[in-house]
Amino acid sequence: MPSPTSSISSVNSVSNTSKDSSLGQTARKFVELLKQAGERNEDLDLNSAMITLSVQKRRIYDITNVLEGIGLLEKKTKNHVRWTGGVGSETEIG
């Protein structure tokens, strides 16, 4: 299984500015990680996502709670989630 950091080159292509650290930008990057895991038919490990995105676990929980509430992901276990939303560009966060 590839490491989370090896498959997110597009996620980290944005420069590191204050806008990048916003919850919205973090959510966009998180959704990209979710979609990539989904394309591999894998769950996303929230601890790996926290490290990859360099954010506090609380921010990851904020994002997963919203996405679960609108039906775009489902929690498989305490620290693993799976993308249930659309594939490709039809589902965007923005």
N, C-alpha and C positions, 0 to 999 in steps of 0.2 A: 504494500500500500504506500503510495507516495505521501511524503510529509505535507502537512497543510501549507507550509511556506513555499514548497516547490510548485504548487499549482495556482498561486495567486499573483503572478507577476503583474497581471492587469489591475488587480486590486491596489497594489502599492505603487502604480505608475504616477499617481498624483503627488505633487510636491507636499512637503510637510509644513503646512501653515495652520494658523488658528482655525480656519474654516474646516480643515481636515479633521480636527479633533472634536468637531461638533457631533452631537448624537445623530443627526441626519446623515452625515458623511459616514459615520461608523456603521449606521444601519445599512447604507448602500454596500459597503464593503462586506458586511456580514451576510447580506443576501447573496452577494456574489459567491462567497464561500459555501453557502447553503446550496446554491444551484450547482456548483462544481461537484460537491459531494453527491448530490442527487443524480447528476449525469453519470457518476461512477456507481450508482445504486448503493450508496453508503450513507450512514448517519453522520452528522457533524458532531464532533466532540467539543463541547462548550469550553472546556479548559484549553484545548488547542487553539480555538478561535480567540480566546482571551489573550493568549500569548502572541499569536500571529498578528492581531490587531493592536496590541499594546494598550489595552484598556482594562479597566476594573471589571470584575465579574458582575458587579451591579449593573453596569451599562449593557452587558450581554443579556442579563435577565430582563432589563427594561425592553430591549428589542424583541426578545423571544416572546415575552408576554403579549406585546402588541400583535406580532405576526401570528401567534397562536389564536388570539382573539378574532382576527379577521380571516382565519382559515388558511393561512399560507404555510404553516408548519405544524407539525405535531411532535409532542414530546414522547420519545420512546422510553427513555429512562431519565434519571435525575440529571445527568450531564450529557445526554445525547438527544438530538432533534433531527427530524427529517423534513425536507422540503416537500410540500404538497401542492404548492401553487403552480403556475404555468412555467413552461420551459421557454427559454429564449427571451426575446424582448417584450413579449406581450404583458408581462408583469413587471412593473417598475416601481421603485420607491423614489419619490421625489416630490 
